[in-house]
Amino acid sequence: MDCLPLCANCSAPAKLKCSACLNAPEYESGDAAGVAYCGPACQGQHWNTHKSYCAPLKRRKKLLRTAVLAKTALLTYRRVNYDIDLVKVEKQGDTLYLHQKLHSITKQKSRGPFPDQLTPHIKYQEAALAANQCTTAMAILGPLIRFASPIEIMDLNVGRPVFQPKLVPGPDAANLPHTVLKLGRPYSKETWVLDISGCQYGFHDSLLPYHRYIEEGMCRIVNGPQTYDASETSDLDFYETLPFMTRSKAQRIDLATERRYRRCFADFIERHVEQTILEGTDADFQSRKKQFAMDLTAQLSSLQSRAQSFNV
């Protein structure tokens, strides 16, 4: 039987923990240990001592929830608006092969729900959803992370992925740069990396301390960091200047359709996401996150049902 922790105020066995800083992420090993109390009276008596420890951990926790919500948003967006004709998912060695059916540029992309039946493995599903989507992630993140700290964007090469995704047929993307966000913390020396599309490499955490992210992934920075100022359609604005992306009518329709989905997403975030979504207990946040995903799915699915009426 595990021993109970000791009350931070009176050293008696304690079952109550401060919910404000409970489960905050570690920046350095052991620097986010939960503080326990034997009861509300001791917690209240200890607050003047605890508050200077609790406040920065609470801010960390809010940053983590921002990252979790952002990853949920990307995966939900892709689950509804999946534009790859995926026919098979298989892992061989260190490579996750995503077999697709290619179509002529004169044919519009088919969009619809992600084919979950191709693999029961959640990590493989997430990898398929996020594959080659770091640019999309950077575009749609803007309205979601307005609660976060000063933000910079940077490109890097991931030297040690858990596995490498590969679209088949498709170009070798192993050496393509991966885009992430670097987050500072006001009045703190902490620096974090937000990587919501890292699940394509098998990375589970969407927020990690900068030094740990770089070391564990053996990452090499190839561009940046620089100021992050993307909007939900920044990448599409650029794609529309590239002749090979707009050569056919089908390609132009695809870009226009994607633009509608992006604007629908941004409108949903603007109307439905307030800072309060990041507050409360862990159970409160999990409930709000679940409802957020359900409501976003409904919003995007409604747009999808009207897709046939879209015109360029």
ROVOZA-79417 format. One record per residue (C-alpha): residue number from 0; residue in three letters; x, y, z. Coordinates in nm, 2 decimals, decimal comma. Each point is the difference from the previous one (the first is absolute). Layout:
SITE  pos  code       x       y       z
SITE  NUM   ala       X       Y       Z
...
This chain:
SITE  pos  code       x       y       z
SITE    0   met    0,00    0,00    0,00
SITE    1   asp    0,14    0,34   -0,10
SITE    2   cys    0,07    0,25    0,28
SITE    3   leu   -0,20    0,32   -0,01
SITE    4   pro    0,19    0,32   -0,05
SITE    5   leu    0,04    0,24    0,29
SITE    6   cys   -0,19    0,32    0,04
SITE    7   ala    0,21    0,30   -0,10
SITE    8   asn   -0,14    0,19    0,30
SITE    9   cys    0,00   -0,24    0,29
SITE   10   ser    0,17   -0,32   -0,13
SITE   11   ala   -0,30   -0,23    0,07
SITE   12   pro   -0,09   -0,26   -0,26
SITE   13   ala   -0,17    0,18   -0,28
SITE   14   lys   -0,25   -0,09   -0,28
SITE   15   leu   -0,09    0,35   -0,13
SITE   16   lys    0,21    0,16   -0,27
SITE   17   cys    0,00    0,36   -0,13
SITE   18   ser   -0,20   -0,03   -0,32
SITE   19   ala    0,13    0,32   -0,14
SITE   20   cys    0,36   -0,13   -0,05
SITE   21   leu   -0,08   -0,37   -0,01
SITE   22   asn    0,14   -0,18   -0,31
SITE   23   ala    0,18    0,31   -0,12
SITE   24   pro    0,28   -0,10   -0,25
SITE   25   glu    0,36   -0,02    0,12
SITE   26   tyr    0,26    0,23   -0,15
SITE   27   glu    0,28   -0,15    0,19
SITE   28   ser   -0,03   -0,34    0,16
SITE   29   gly   -0,19    0,01    0,33
SITE   30   asp   -0,09    0,37   -0,01
SITE   31   ala   -0,38   -0,05   -0,02
SITE   32   ala   -0,07   -0,23    0,29
SITE   33   gly   -0,35    0,02    0,12
SITE   34   val   -0,06    0,15    0,35
SITE   35   ala   -0,22   -0,20    0,24
SITE   36   tyr   -0,21    0,10    0,30
SITE   37   cys   -0,19   -0,19    0,26
SITE   38   gly   -0,30    0,22   -0,04
SITE   39   pro   -0,14    0,34   -0,11
SITE   40   ala    0,10    0,17    0,32
SITE   41   cys    0,37   -0,08   -0,04
SITE   42   gln   -0,02    0,09   -0,37
SITE   43   gly   -0,13    0,35    0,09
SITE   44   gln    0,26    0,05    0,27
SITE   45   his    0,28   -0,09   -0,24
SITE   46   trp   -0,12    0,21   -0,29
SITE   47   asn    0,23    0,30    0,07
SITE   48   thr    0,30   -0,24   -0,02
SITE   49   his   -0,13   -0,20   -0,29
SITE   50   lys   -0,12    0,27   -0,23
SITE   51   ser    0,34    0,10   -0,13
SITE   52   tyr    0,06   -0,37   -0,10
SITE   53   cys   -0,35   -0,05   -0,13
SITE   54   ala   -0,03    0,30   -0,23
SITE   55   pro    0,27   -0,09   -0,25
SITE   56   leu   -0,11   -0,36   -0,01
SITE   57   lys   -0,36    0,11   -0,07
SITE   58   arg    0,13    0,21   -0,29
SITE   59   arg    0,19   -0,31   -0,13
SITE   60   lys   -0,32   -0,20    0,03
SITE   61   lys   -0,19    0,25   -0,20
SITE   62   leu    0,27   -0,01   -0,27
SITE   63   leu   -0,02   -0,38   -0,01
SITE   64   arg   -0,38    0,02   -0,04
SITE   65   thr    0,04    0,24   -0,28
SITE   66   ala    0,23   -0,25   -0,18
SITE   67   val   -0,24   -0,29    0,07
SITE   68   leu   -0,30    0,20   -0,13
SITE   69   ala    0,20    0,10   -0,31
SITE   70   lys    0,09   -0,36   -0,08
SITE   71   thr   -0,36   -0,10    0,05
SITE   72   ala   -0,10    0,27   -0,24
SITE   73   leu    0,24   -0,11   -0,27
SITE   74   leu   -0,09   -0,37    0,02
SITE   75   thr   -0,38    0,08    0,01
SITE   76   tyr    0,04    0,23   -0,31
SITE   77   arg    0,18   -0,28   -0,18
SITE   78   arg   -0,24   -0,27    0,11
SITE   79   val   -0,29    0,18   -0,16
SITE   80   asn    0,19    0,16   -0,29
SITE   81   tyr    0,23   -0,28   -0,12
SITE   82   asp    0,12    0,05   -0,35
SITE   83   ile    0,23   -0,30   -0,06
SITE   84   asp   -0,15   -0,31   -0,17
SITE   85   leu    0,16   -0,23    0,26
SITE   86   val   -0,04   -0,37   -0,08
SITE   87   lys    0,24   -0,17    0,24
SITE   88   val    0,21    0,07    0,32
SITE   89   glu    0,29   -0,23    0,10
SITE   90   lys    0,31    0,03    0,21
SITE   91   gln    0,32   -0,17   -0,11
SITE   92   gly    0,31    0,06    0,21
SITE   93   asp    0,03    0,37    0,08
SITE   94   thr   -0,23    0,11   -0,29
SITE   95   leu   -0,37    0,05    0,01
SITE   96   tyr   -0,12   -0,05   -0,36
SITE   97   leu   -0,31    0,19   -0,10
SITE   98   his   -0,12   -0,15   -0,33
SITE   99   gln   -0,21    0,24   -0,20
SITE  100   lys   -0,18    0,00   -0,34
SITE  101   leu    0,13    0,29   -0,21
SITE  102   his   -0,23    0,19   -0,23
SITE  103   ser    0,06    0,23   -0,30
SITE  104   ile    0,03    0,37    0,07
SITE  105   thr   -0,31    0,04   -0,22
SITE  106   lys   -0,21   -0,18    0,27
SITE  107   gln   -0,10    0,16    0,32
SITE  108   lys    0,11   -0,15    0,33
SITE  109   ser   -0,26   -0,21    0,18
SITE  110   arg   -0,06    0,13    0,35
SITE  111   gly   -0,16   -0,18    0,28
SITE  112   pro    0,04   -0,17    0,34
SITE  113   phe    0,33   -0,17    0,07
SITE  114   pro   -0,02   -0,38   -0,07
SITE  115   asp    0,05   -0,12    0,36
SITE  116   gln   -0,06   -0,36   -0,11
SITE  117   leu    0,34   -0,02   -0,17
SITE  118   thr    0,18   -0,02    0,33
SITE  119   pro   -0,12   -0,04    0,36
SITE  120   his    0,33    0,15    0,13
SITE  121   ile   -0,07    0,35    0,13
SITE  122   lys    0,36    0,11   -0,04
SITE  123   tyr    0,00   -0,11   -0,37
SITE  124   gln   -0,34    0,17   -0,05
SITE  125   glu    0,14    0,33    0,14
SITE  126   ala    0,32   -0,04   -0,21
SITE  127   ala   -0,21   -0,04   -0,31
SITE  128   leu   -0,21    0,30    0,09
SITE  129   ala    0,30    0,22    0,07
SITE  130   ala    0,23   -0,12   -0,28
SITE  131   asn    0,14    0,30   -0,19
SITE  132   gln   -0,23    0,23    0,19
SITE  133   cys    0,24    0,22    0,20
SITE  134   thr   -0,06    0,29   -0,24
SITE  135   thr   -0,38   -0,04    0,03
SITE  136   ala    0,05   -0,02    0,38
SITE  137   met    0,19    0,33    0,00
SITE  138   ala   -0,27    0,16   -0,20
SITE  139   ile   -0,30   -0,11    0,21
SITE  140   leu    0,17    0,05    0,34
SITE  141   gly   -0,02    0,38    0,00
SITE  142   pro   -0,34    0,05    0,14
SITE  143   leu    0,04   -0,28    0,25
SITE  144   ile    0,32    0,09    0,17
SITE  145   arg   -0,08    0,37    0,05
SITE  146   phe    0,01   -0,09    0,37
SITE  147   ala    0,36   -0,12   -0,02
SITE  148   ser    0,33    0,18    0,07
SITE  149   pro    0,22    0,19   -0,25
SITE  150   ile    0,03   -0,24   -0,30
SITE  151   glu    0,27   -0,07   -0,26
SITE  152   ile   -0,01   -0,24   -0,29
SITE  153   met    0,29   -0,22   -0,11
SITE  154   asp    0,08   -0,28   -0,24
SITE  155   leu    0,21   -0,30    0,10
SITE  156   asn    0,10   -0,34   -0,11
SITE  157   val   -0,10   -0,28    0,23
SITE  158   gly    0,29   -0,24    0,04
SITE  159   arg   -0,16   -0,26    0,23
SITE  160   pro   -0,37   -0,06   -0,07
SITE  161   val   -0,18   -0,29    0,16
SITE  162   phe   -0,10   -0,09   -0,35
SITE  163   gln    0,01    0,17   -0,34
SITE  164   pro   -0,32    0,05   -0,20
SITE  165   lys    0,02   -0,06   -0,37
SITE  166   leu   -0,28    0,05   -0,26
SITE  167   val    0,01   -0,27   -0,27
SITE  168   pro    0,01    0,09   -0,28
SITE  169   gly    0,15    0,34    0,09
SITE  170   pro    0,33    0,19    0,04
SITE  171   asp    0,24   -0,09    0,27
SITE  172   ala   -0,08    0,25    0,28
SITE  173   ala    0,26   -0,13    0,25
SITE  174   asn    0,22    0,30   -0,04
SITE  175   leu   -0,26    0,27   -0,03
SITE  176   pro    0,00    0,26    0,28
SITE  177   his   -0,26   -0,03    0,28
SITE  178   thr   -0,15    0,32    0,13
SITE  179   val   -0,07    0,06    0,37
SITE  180   leu   -0,06    0,30    0,23
SITE  181   lys    0,24    0,12    0,26
SITE  182   leu   -0,18    0,15    0,30
SITE  183   gly    0,16    0,23    0,26
SITE  184   arg   -0,14    0,07    0,34
SITE  185   pro   -0,02    0,36    0,13
SITE  186   tyr    0,20    0,06    0,32
SITE  187   ser    0,15   -0,35   -0,04
SITE  188   lys    0,30   -0,16   -0,16
SITE  189   glu   -0,21   -0,29   -0,12
SITE  190   thr   -0,02   -0,07   -0,37
SITE  191   trp   -0,24   -0,26   -0,14
SITE  192   val   -0,07   -0,17   -0,34
SITE  193   leu   -0,36   -0,04   -0,12
SITE  194   asp   -0,02   -0,28   -0,26
SITE  195   ile   -0,35   -0,11   -0,08
SITE  196   ser    0,09   -0,19   -0,31
SITE  197   gly    0,29   -0,19    0,16
SITE  198   cys   -0,23   -0,30    0,03
SITE  199   gln    0,08   -0,07   -0,36
SITE  200   tyr    0,34   -0,11    0,13
SITE  201   gly   -0,15   -0,19    0,29
SITE  202   phe    0,06    0,28    0,25
SITE  203   his   -0,28    0,00    0,27
SITE  204   asp    0,06    0,33    0,18
SITE  205   ser   -0,10    0,32   -0,18
SITE  206   leu    0,19    0,22    0,26
SITE  207   leu    0,35   -0,06    0,12
SITE  208   pro    0,28    0,21    0,15
SITE  209   tyr    0,21    0,13   -0,29
SITE  210   his    0,32   -0,16    0,12
SITE  211   arg   -0,17   -0,34    0,04
SITE  212   tyr   -0,17    0,02   -0,33
SITE  213   ile    0,32    0,07   -0,19
SITE  214   glu    0,20   -0,26    0,19
SITE  215   glu   -0,25   -0,29   -0,01
SITE  216   gly   -0,09    0,05   -0,37
SITE  217   met    0,36    0,07   -0,10
SITE  218   cys   -0,14    0,31   -0,18
SITE  219   arg    0,21    0,24   -0,20
SITE  220   ile   -0,14    0,35   -0,07
SITE  221   val    0,01    0,09   -0,36
SITE  222   asn   -0,20    0,33    0,00
SITE  223   gly   -0,10    0,25    0,26
SITE  224   pro   -0,11    0,05    0,26
SITE  225   gln   -0,19    0,31   -0,12
SITE  226   thr   -0,32    0,18    0,09
SITE  227   tyr   -0,32   -0,21   -0,05
SITE  228   asp   -0,27    0,19   -0,17
SITE  229   ala   -0,19   -0,25   -0,21
SITE  230   ser   -0,37    0,01   -0,07
SITE  231   glu   -0,23   -0,29   -0,07
SITE  232   thr    0,06    0,04   -0,38
SITE  233   ser    0,36    0,12   -0,01
SITE  234   asp    0,12   -0,32   -0,17
SITE  235   leu   -0,28    0,00   -0,25
SITE  236   asp    0,07    0,36   -0,09
SITE  237   phe    0,36   -0,12   -0,09
SITE  238   tyr   -0,12   -0,31   -0,19
SITE  239   glu   -0,22    0,21   -0,22
SITE  240   thr    0,31    0,18   -0,13
SITE  241   leu    0,16   -0,33   -0,12
SITE  242   pro   -0,09   -0,09   -0,36
SITE  243   phe    0,03   -0,38    0,06
SITE  244   met   -0,25    0,03    0,29
SITE  245   thr   -0,26    0,18   -0,22
SITE  246   arg    0,05   -0,16   -0,34
SITE  247   ser   -0,34   -0,17   -0,02
SITE  248   lys   -0,35    0,11    0,08
SITE  249   ala   -0,02   -0,29    0,25
SITE  250   gln    0,31    0,13    0,19
SITE  251   arg   -0,15    0,34    0,02
SITE  252   ile   -0,33   -0,14    0,13
SITE  253   asp    0,19   -0,21    0,26
SITE  254   leu    0,18    0,31    0,13
SITE  255   ala   -0,33    0,20    0,01
SITE  256   thr   -0,16   -0,29    0,19
SITE  257   glu    0,28   -0,03    0,25
SITE  258   arg   -0,02    0,38    0,05
SITE  259   arg   -0,37   -0,04    0,09
SITE  260   tyr    0,08   -0,27    0,25
SITE  261   arg    0,28    0,22    0,16
SITE  262   arg   -0,23    0,30    0,03
SITE  263   cys   -0,27   -0,23    0,15
SITE  264   phe    0,25   -0,12    0,25
SITE  265   ala    0,12    0,35    0,09
SITE  266   asp   -0,35    0,12    0,03
SITE  267   phe   -0,09   -0,28    0,24
SITE  268   ile    0,31    0,07    0,22
SITE  269   glu   -0,09    0,37    0,01
SITE  270   arg   -0,36   -0,06    0,10
SITE  271   his    0,04   -0,29    0,23
SITE  272   val    0,34    0,00    0,17
SITE  273   glu    0,06    0,22    0,30
SITE  274   gln    0,28    0,00    0,24
SITE  275   thr   -0,22   -0,17    0,26
SITE  276   ile    0,03   -0,33   -0,20
SITE  277   leu    0,35   -0,02    0,15
SITE  278   glu   -0,10    0,05    0,36
SITE  279   gly   -0,15   -0,23    0,27
SITE  280   thr    0,09   -0,35    0,11
SITE  281   asp    0,15   -0,26   -0,22
SITE  282   ala   -0,34   -0,16   -0,03
SITE  283   asp   -0,16    0,33   -0,10
SITE  284   phe    0,26    0,05   -0,27
SITE  285   gln   -0,04   -0,36   -0,13
SITE  286   ser   -0,38    0,05   -0,02
SITE  287   arg    0,04    0,34   -0,18
SITE  288   lys    0,26   -0,15   -0,24
SITE  289   lys   -0,23   -0,29   -0,09
SITE  290   gln   -0,29    0,24   -0,06
SITE  291   phe    0,23    0,23   -0,21
SITE  292   ala    0,09   -0,30   -0,23
SITE  293   met   -0,37   -0,10   -0,03
SITE  294   asp   -0,11    0,36   -0,09
SITE  295   leu    0,28    0,05   -0,24
SITE  296   thr   -0,08   -0,33   -0,17
SITE  297   ala   -0,36    0,11   -0,04
SITE  298   gln    0,10    0,34   -0,14
SITE  299   leu    0,24   -0,15   -0,26
SITE  300   ser   -0,23   -0,28   -0,09
SITE  301   ser   -0,28    0,24   -0,07
SITE  302   leu    0,23    0,19   -0,24
SITE  303   gln    0,09   -0,33   -0,16
SITE  304   ser   -0,36   -0,09   -0,06
SITE  305   arg   -0,04    0,32   -0,20
SITE  306   ala    0,33   -0,06   -0,19
SITE  307   gln   -0,17   -0,09   -0,33
SITE  308   ser   -0,14    0,36   -0,03
SITE  309   phe    0,34    0,16    0,03
SITE  310   asn    0,12    0,20   -0,30
SITE  311   val    0,33    0,16   -0,07
